Structures are given as structure tokens and as C-alpha cells.
């Protein structure tokens, strides 16, 4: 089984490589430079790919999107020491096949890799509660207008309501500022508004956000 492990911390990848290769049928290729990953996955077939979530220049979610554009059937796991619960829905939208914590035991790590290779989703039990409705459908009082707000858009509205800047929101949502600008434009069109203030007001009127101050 060929495995690619991408993390900017050399000591982490080398230690993890030793843990995984204690299995006789597993071989690990390590990479610390995110800019080499795209070429690497095009040149070699990997059964499972592990990405750290927080890396310089690009995060694991965006890197997964790039790889999946070139290799649509790639099996990618996010391998992180941080809590990924706040980003769960966004990470799933990036196309990853699951998650494994850096604090996991060797047995848990190996099991996660084998499960992913069998195309089984790898999701911590504590995150299952995140698997909830994906969109909100709101009807106007007259019934003439229907606005469908997806989970990603609901999260974006909540970030807007906090008064955060585009830079802060893009970092929280693990997307580029350009992608955020596109998302804001689409959201404003969907809500038929022209500004953040109008979007928040409209969302409150539609019941997507509570009418009282959120934060």
C-alpha cells in the first residue's frame, strides 16, 4: 500500500512514517513542501494521502481541492493535531475522505488508513452530530419568494454578523479571500441585497439568524 504523508514539520512526518511502516504492507512517501504535491500525485499512484490541516502558504483543505482536480479518485485524510470540528462541514466540502488526529494511537492510525483505502469514511464519533441538515429553505409571508440557504452560506452569514473582516473570515472558513469574495457575491444575489449590513438584516428577517445580537 502506497501512502503519501504531507506535513511541514519534518520530525512529525519522519515519526509518523516509522509508525505506519511498522506494517509490512505499507510504504510511506513524505513531503514537506506543499508546492511539490501536485506533481507528485500526478507522477505516482497513492492508495491513501494524508494532509496536515495547517501548513504555510496553503491549508490541507485547499490542497485537497487542488489534488482532487488532477486526481478525482484520490483518497485524502486530514491528519491534524487541532480540533477540526469547527471546520467539519467545510472540510467535507473540500472532498476529503475523513480525519485522523495526530494524538491517535498507532493502531488507530493504521485502522484509519486501511478503512480509507477500502473507501470507508473515517469520521470521529464526536463529529457525527455535525451531520445535520445541509440547507435552510425560507418562504416569504406571501409565499411568492423562496430563499434556500446552504450550510456554508449560513456559516458565512454568522461570520458576517460577528463583524469580521474578509481576511478573518477566509482564515476561519479555510478558503482564499478571492473564493470568499465570490461566495459573498453569490450570497448577496441570493438574498437580493447589496451590502453586509443588508445581508445580515435580511437573514434576520428570514429567520436564518436570530434577531437579537449574536455576539
C-alpha positions in Angstrom: 0.0 0.0 0.0 1.5 3.3 -1.1 0.8 6.3 1.2 1.7 10.0 0.9 2.2 12.0 4.0 2.4 15.8 3.7 3.3 17.9 6.7 5.6 20.9 7.0 7.2 19.6 10.2 10.0 17.2 9.3 10.0 15.5 12.7 6.3 14.8 12.5 6.4 13.1 9.1 9.5 11.1 9.9 8.0 9.8 13.2 4.7 9.1 11.5 6.4 7.3 8.6 8.1 4.9 11.1 4.8 4.2 12.8 3.0 3.4 9.6 5.8 1.4 8.0 5.8 -0.9 11.0 3.1 -2.5 8.9 4.8 -4.8 6.4 2.5 -3.9 3.6 2.7 -0.1 3.9 5.2 2.2 2.3 5.2 5.9 3.1 6.4 8.8 0.9 6.9 12.0 2.9 6.7 15.6 1.6 7.2 18.8 3.5 6.9 21.2 0.5 3.2 21.7 -0.5 4.2 23.0 -3.9 5.6 19.6 -4.8 2.5 17.7 -4.0 0.5 18.3 -7.2 3.4 17.0 -9.4 4.0 14.1 -7.0 0.4 12.8 -7.2 0.3 13.0 -10.9 3.5 11.0 -11.2 2.8 8.3 -8.7 -0.4 6.5 -7.6 -1.0 6.6 -3.9 -3.6 4.4 -2.2 -4.1 7.0 0.7 -2.9 10.5 1.1 -2.6 12.3 4.5 -2.5 16.1 4.7 -1.8 18.2 7.7 -4.5 20.9 8.1 -2.4 23.9 9.0 0.6 24.4 6.7 2.4 27.5 5.4 1.0 29.0 2.1 -1.9 26.6 1.8 -4.0 24.6 4.2 -4.9 20.9 3.9 -8.4 21.6 2.7 -7.3 23.8 -0.2 -4.5 21.4 -1.1 -7.1 18.6 -1.2 -9.2 20.6 -3.6 -6.2 21.1 -5.9 -5.2 17.4 -5.8 -8.7 16.2 -6.5 -8.9 18.4 -9.6 -6.0 16.4 -11.0 -6.8 13.1 -9.4 -10.5 12.9 -8.8 -10.4 9.5 -7.1 -7.7 10.4 -4.7 -8.4 9.3 -1.1 -7.3 12.1 1.2 -7.4 12.1 5.0 -6.8 15.3 7.1 -4.1 14.4 9.7 -4.2 17.2 12.3 -3.3 17.9 15.9 -6.0 20.6 16.1 -9.7 20.3 16.6 -11.3 20.1 13.2 -14.9 20.2 14.5 -15.4 23.9 13.7 -14.4 23.3 10.1 -16.1 19.9 9.7 -18.6 20.9 7.0 -16.1 22.9 5.1 -13.5 20.1 5.1 -16.1 17.7 3.9 -17.0 20.0 1.0 -13.3 20.0 0.0 -13.6 16.4 -0.9 -11.6 14.7 1.8 -12.4 11.1 2.8 -12.0 11.6 6.6 -9.9 12.7 9.5 -7.4 11.3 11.9 -5.9 13.0 14.9 -2.1 13.2 15.5 -2.8 12.2 19.1 -4.3 8.8 17.8 -2.5 5.6 18.7 -0.6 3.7 16.1 -3.4 1.1 15.9 -6.0 3.9 15.3 -3.8 5.5 12.6 -3.3 2.2 10.8 -7.0 1.4 11.1 -8.0 4.8 9.7 -5.6 4.3 6.7 -6.9 0.8 6.0 -10.5 1.9 6.3 -9.9 4.9 3.9 -8.3 2.5 1.4 -11.5 0.4 1.5 -13.3 3.7 0.6 -14.9 3.8 4.1 -15.4 7.2 5.6 -13.2 8.0 8.6 -15.1 10.3 11.0 -14.5 10.6 14.8 -17.6 9.7 16.8 -17.8 13.1 18.3 -18.3 14.7 14.9 -21.3 12.6 13.9 -23.6 15.2 15.5 -22.3 17.6 12.8 -24.1 15.5 10.2 -27.2 17.6 10.2 -29.4 19.4 7.6 -27.4 20.9 4.9 -29.7 23.8 3.8 -32.5 26.0 5.1 -35.5 26.9 3.0 -37.3 30.0 4.0 -40.6 31.2 2.4 -41.7 34.8 2.5 -45.0 35.7 4.1 -46.8 35.9 0.8 -45.3 32.6 -0.3 -44.0 34.2 -3.5 -40.4 34.1 -2.5 -38.3 31.1 -1.6 -34.7 31.5 -0.4 -32.6 28.4 0.0 -29.6 28.9 2.2 -27.0 26.2 2.3 -25.0 25.3 5.4 -21.9 27.0 4.1 -23.9 30.2 3.4 -25.4 30.0 6.9 -21.9 29.8 8.4 -20.8 32.8 6.2 -23.8 34.8 7.5 -22.8 34.1 11.1 -19.3 35.2 10.4 -20.6 38.4 8.8 -22.8 39.0 11.9 -19.6 38.9 14.1 -18.3 41.8 12.2 -15.2 40.0 11.0 -13.1 41.2 8.0 -12.8 39.3 4.8 -9.3 38.2 5.9 -10.5 36.9 9.2 -13.4 35.1 7.6 -11.3 33.5 4.9 -9.0 32.2 7.6 -11.8 30.8 9.7 -13.5 29.2 6.7 -10.3 27.8 5.3 -10.8 29.4 1.9 -8.9 32.1 -0.1 -10.0 35.7 0.0 -10.9 35.5 -3.7 -13.1 32.5 -3.1 -14.8 34.3 -0.2 -15.5 37.3 -2.4 -17.2 35.0 -4.9 -19.2 33.4 -2.1 -20.3 36.9 -0.8 -21.4 38.0 -4.3 -23.5 34.8 -4.7 -25.0 35.2 -1.2 -25.9 38.9 -1.9 -27.5 37.9 -5.2 -29.5 35.2 -3.5 -30.7 37.5 -0.7 -31.2 40.4 -3.2 -29.0 42.7 -1.1 -26.0 45.0 -1.8 -24.0 45.0 1.4 -23.1 43.1 4.6 -25.5 45.2 6.7 -28.4 44.4 4.3 -27.4 40.7 4.2 -27.5 40.4 8.0 -30.7 42.3 8.3 -32.4 40.2 5.5 -31.1 37.0 7.2 -32.6 38.1 10.5 -35.9 38.9 8.8 -36.0 35.5 7.2 -35.2 33.8 10.5 -31.8 32.5 9.4 -30.1 34.5 12.1 -31.6 35.3 15.5 -33.0 38.9 15.7 -31.1 39.7 18.9 -27.4 40.5 18.9 -25.4 37.3 18.2 -22.1 38.2 19.8 
